[in-house]
Amino acid sequence: MPDRPLPILIDTDIGDDIDDALALALALTSPEVDLRAVTTVYGDVATRTRLALKLLATYGRPDIPVGTGRGAPLMGTLPTHVPNQAVVLDDGEALPQPSGHPADELIRRTAHEAAGRLVVITIGAMTNMAIALLRDPRLARQARLVVMGGVVGRQQAEWNIRCDPEAARICFESGIPTTLVGLDVTMKCQMAEADVEALATHGSAATQLLDAMVAGWSGSADGQRKRKCPILHDPLAVAVAFRPELVTVEPRKVVVETRGEFTRAFTVATRSDTPNASVCLDVDSAAFLRLFMGRLLSR
C-alpha cells in the first residue's frame, strides 16, 4: 500500500445498475484510497444524489461532499425514469446536504486541492467530466481518469458511452491520462450466488443497505430472498485505480464514434504511435473477487 492513500473522485449514475453502489462501497472500505468527493450524472440526478448521500452516511462518511451534476447529455434529451434503487429512500429521513458546488466545479476544485494526484473514476455517462474539461482545459494536466465504459474486442455501443458519446469523445481527445476499463474485462467479474447471500446475511448497517439496493435492482418484493448476481463493472474500475496489477493493459488510440446510424458510441481502439489511453484487455478476476468480497464484508 502506498504511503499516502490515493485521492479519488467517483462520478456516478447510482440507482440503476447496482454496480455503482457496490463501487462506492469498495472505495469506502479500501484503505488504499481517499474518497474526496462524489458527483452524480445522467437522468434523475437529484435522486441519485440522495442515494449517494444515504450510502455515504451509512458508511459513516457524511463529510464527503456530493455534487449534483447534469442530467441531460450534451446533445439529447433528459431521461425521465426513476432509479430502481430509490426504494431505499425515505422522504422523512434526514440526510446530509449535497455540496453547494455543481458536479463539474466540484471536480475541478477537488483536482486543484489534490495537487495533481487526483484520479477521477467515471462510472456513468461522462457528461460532468467533459463539462469540467471544457471549462478548464488545465484539468487534463491536474488529474488522471479511469473510465468504466466502452468495449474494444467487438463492435458494440456500451451503455455509459452510449448515454453521451459526445462527452466521451471530448474526454478522450482532451489529453488527460486515461485508463479504459471496458466490457472486455468487466464481463469476467460477476458475484456468485454465495457472494450475494454472504452480503445479505452479513448483518451490518452498511451491508443491509447494499442488500436492500440489490433487492430494488433485482425487482424482489419485500420478504423475497431472490437476488440477481451483479456483474461488477464499476467496482473493477475502482479497484484498477489502486490495484493496476489486476489487469493487463495496452496503450491504444481510442476514438469514440459520434456519427453513423449503426456505429454511434462505438469505442474504436487502435494501436498507434500517439496513444491516448491504457486499455484493459484481461483481468485476474479471481483475485479481484477475493479483494472485493473481503472489503465489503469487512464492515
C-alpha positions in Angstrom: 0.0 0.0 0.0 1.4 3.5 -0.8 2.5 5.8 2.0 -0.4 8.1 1.3 -3.9 7.0 0.2 -4.7 7.8 -3.4 -7.2 10.7 -3.7 -10.2 9.7 -5.9 -13.4 11.2 -7.0 -16.2 9.0 -8.2 -18.7 10.3 -10.9 -21.7 8.0 -10.8 -25.2 7.3 -12.1 -26.0 5.4 -9.0 -29.5 4.0 -8.7 -30.0 2.0 -12.0 -27.5 -0.9 -12.2 -26.4 -2.0 -8.7 -22.7 -1.9 -9.5 -22.4 1.9 -8.8 -23.4 1.4 -5.2 -21.0 -1.6 -4.9 -18.2 0.5 -6.4 -18.8 3.2 -3.8 -18.8 0.6 -1.1 -15.5 -0.8 -2.3 -13.9 2.7 -2.2 -15.2 3.3 1.3 -13.7 0.1 2.6 -10.3 0.3 0.9 -7.5 2.0 2.9 -5.5 2.5 -0.3 -7.8 5.3 -1.4 -9.1 8.6 0.0 -12.6 9.2 -1.5 -12.6 13.0 -1.7 -15.9 13.6 -3.4 -18.8 12.0 -5.3 -20.7 13.5 -8.3 -23.9 12.4 -9.9 -24.8 12.3 -13.6 -27.5 11.4 -16.1 -31.2 11.4 -15.7 -32.8 11.9 -12.2 -29.6 13.3 -10.7 -31.5 14.6 -7.6 -32.5 11.1 -6.6 -29.0 9.8 -7.5 -27.5 12.4 -5.2 -29.8 11.4 -2.3 -28.8 7.7 -2.8 -25.1 8.6 -2.7 -25.7 10.7 0.4 -27.5 7.9 2.1 -24.8 5.4 1.3 -22.0 7.6 2.5 -23.9 8.4 5.7 -24.5 4.7 6.4 -20.7 4.1 6.0 -20.1 6.8 8.5 -18.8 9.3 5.9 -21.3 12.1 5.8 -18.4 14.5 5.4 -17.7 13.5 1.8 -19.2 16.1 -0.5 -21.7 15.0 -3.2 -22.1 17.3 -6.1 -25.2 17.1 -8.3 -24.4 17.0 -12.0 -26.0 17.3 -15.3 -29.0 15.1 -16.1 -29.1 15.5 -19.8 -26.4 14.5 -22.2 -24.5 17.3 -24.1 -26.7 16.5 -27.2 -30.0 14.9 -26.5 -33.0 14.8 -24.1 -33.2 14.3 -20.4 -34.1 10.7 -19.4 -37.1 10.6 -17.1 -37.1 7.2 -15.5 -36.9 6.9 -11.7 -33.8 4.9 -10.5 -34.9 1.5 -9.2 -32.9 1.7 -6.0 -34.9 4.8 -4.9 -37.0 2.2 -2.9 -34.4 2.5 -0.1 -35.1 6.3 0.3 -37.5 7.6 2.9 -38.8 11.1 2.3 -38.8 11.7 6.1 -35.2 10.6 6.5 -32.7 13.3 7.4 -29.7 13.1 5.0 -26.6 15.3 4.7 -26.9 18.3 2.4 -25.4 18.0 -1.0 -22.5 20.2 -1.9 -23.2 23.8 -2.9 -20.9 23.3 -5.9 -22.3 21.6 -9.1 -20.5 18.5 -10.2 -18.2 20.0 -12.8 -17.0 22.7 -10.3 -16.5 20.1 -7.6 -14.4 18.0 -9.9 -12.2 21.0 -10.7 -11.9 22.1 -7.1 -11.1 18.6 -5.9 -8.4 18.2 -8.6 -6.8 21.5 -7.5 -6.8 20.6 -3.8 -5.2 17.2 -4.6 -2.2 18.9 -6.2 -2.0 16.7 -9.3 -2.7 13.3 -7.6 -6.5 13.1 -8.1 -8.0 10.1 -10.0 -11.4 10.8 -11.4 -13.3 7.5 -11.8 -16.3 7.8 -14.2 -18.8 5.0 -13.8 -21.7 6.6 -15.7 -22.1 9.0 -18.6 -19.0 11.2 -19.0 -21.0 14.5 -19.2 -19.8 16.1 -16.0 -16.1 15.3 -16.8 -16.5 16.7 -20.3 -18.0 19.9 -19.0 -15.2 20.3 -16.4 -12.6 19.8 -19.1 -14.3 22.3 -21.4 -14.5 24.9 -18.7 -10.9 24.4 -17.6 -8.6 22.5 -20.1 -5.8 22.6 -17.5 -7.7 19.9 -15.6 -6.2 17.4 -18.2 -2.8 18.1 -16.6 -4.1 18.1 -13.0 -5.7 14.7 -12.8 -6.0 11.3 -14.4 -9.0 9.4 -15.4 -10.3 5.8 -15.0 -13.3 5.2 -17.3 -15.7 2.3 -16.9 -17.0 2.2 -20.4 -16.6 1.0 -23.9 -15.6 -2.3 -25.4 -12.7 -2.8 -27.8 -12.8 -6.5 -28.5 -16.0 -6.3 -30.5 -18.3 -3.8 -32.2 -20.7 -2.6 -29.6 -22.0 0.6 -28.1 -21.5 0.2 -24.3 -24.1 1.8 -22.1 -22.1 4.6 -20.4 -20.6 5.7 -23.7 -23.9 5.5 -25.4 -25.5 7.8 -22.9 -23.3 10.7 -24.0 -20.9 9.8 -26.9 -20.0 13.5 -27.4 -18.9 13.9 -23.8 -16.9 10.7 -24.0 -15.2 11.9 -27.2 -14.3 15.2 -25.6 -12.7 13.4 -22.7 -10.6 11.1 -24.8 -9.4 14.0 -27.0 -8.5 16.2 -24.0 -5.1 14.7 -23.4 -5.9 13.7 -19.8 -4.1 10.4 -18.9 -6.8 7.7 -19.1 -7.3 4.1 -18.3 -10.3 2.4 -20.1 -11.9 -0.4 -18.2 -14.4 -1.8 -20.6 -16.7 -4.8 -21.1 -13.7 -6.8 -22.3 -12.7 -7.2 -18.7 -15.7 -6.3 -16.6 -17.9 -9.1 -18.0 -15.5 -11.6 -16.5 -16.2 -10.3 -12.9 -19.5 -11.4 -11.5 -20.7 -12.2 -8.0 -21.7 -15.8 -7.4 -25.0 -16.7 -5.6 -22.9 -17.5 -2.5 -21.4 -14.0 -2.6 -24.9 -12.3 -2.8 -26.1 -14.5 0.1 -23.0 -13.6 2.2 -23.7 -9.9 1.6 -27.4 -10.4 2.5 -26.6 -12.2 5.8 -23.6 -10.3 7.0 -25.8 -8.1 9.2 -24.0 -4.7 9.4 -25.9 -1.5 8.6 -23.8 -1.0 5.5 -24.4 -4.5 4.1 -28.1 -4.3 4.9 -28.4 -1.1 2.9 -26.5 -2.7 0.0 -28.7 -5.8 0.1 -31.8 -3.6 0.0 -30.4 -1.8 -3.0 -29.6 -5.2 -4.6 -33.2 -6.2 -4.0 -34.5 -3.0 -5.6 -32.3 -3.6 -8.6 -33.4 -7.3 -8.8 -37.1 -6.4 -8.6 -37.5 -8.5 -5.5 -40.7 -7.8 -3.5 -40.5 -7.3 0.3 -39.7 -10.5 2.0 -38.4 -12.3 -1.1 -34.8 -13.5 -0.8 -34.3 -13.9 -4.6 -31.5 -11.7 -5.8 -29.7 -11.4 -9.1 -25.9 -11.8 -9.3 -24.3 -8.4 -10.1 -21.7 -8.1 -12.8 -19.0 -5.9 -11.2 -18.3 -3.4 -14.0 -17.9 -0.3 -11.8 -16.2 -1.9 -8.8 -13.5 -3.2 -11.1 -12.8 0.3 -12.3 -12.4 1.5 -8.7 -10.0 -1.5 -8.0 -8.0 -0.7 -11.1 -7.3 2.8 -9.8 -5.3 1.4 -6.8 -4.5 -2.2 -7.9 -3.5 -1.8 -11.5 -1.8 -5.2 -11.4 -5.2 -6.8 -11.6 -5.5 -6.1 -15.3 -3.4 -6.4 -18.4 -3.3 -3.1 -20.3 -2.1 -2.0 -23.7 -1.6 1.6 -25.0 -4.2 2.4 -27.7 -5.6 5.3 -29.6 -9.3 5.4 -28.5 -11.8 7.3 -30.7 -15.5 7.4 -29.8 -17.8 7.3 -32.9 -20.3 10.1 -32.7 -21.8 9.6 -36.2 -23.2 6.8 -38.1 -26.6 5.1 -37.9 -25.1 1.8 -36.7 -21.7 2.8 -35.2 -22.6 5.7 -32.9 -21.0 5.3 -29.5 -18.6 2.6 -30.6 -15.2 2.8 -29.0 -12.5 2.2 -31.6 -9.2 1.4 -30.0 -6.2 1.0 -32.4 -2.5 0.6 -31.9 -0.9 3.9 -32.6 2.3 5.9 -32.1 0.1 8.5 -30.3 -2.0 6.5 -27.9 -4.4 8.4 -25.6 -5.4 5.6 -23.2 -4.3 2.4 -21.5 -6.9 -0.1 -22.5 -7.6 -3.1 -20.2 -7.6 -6.3 -22.2 -7.6 -9.0 -19.5 -8.2 -9.3 -15.7 -7.3 -11.6 -12.9 -11.0 -12.0 -12.0 -10.4 -14.4 -9.1 -8.0 -12.0 -7.4 -10.4 -9.1 -7.9 -13.4 -11.0 -6.5 -11.4 -12.0 -3.4 -10.4 -8.4 -2.9 -14.0 -7.1 -3.5 -15.8 -9.6 -1.2 -13.2 -9.2 1.5 -13.6 -5.5 1.6 -17.4 -5.4 1.5 -17.6 -8.0 4.4 -15.1 -6.1 6.5 -17.7 -3.5 7.6 
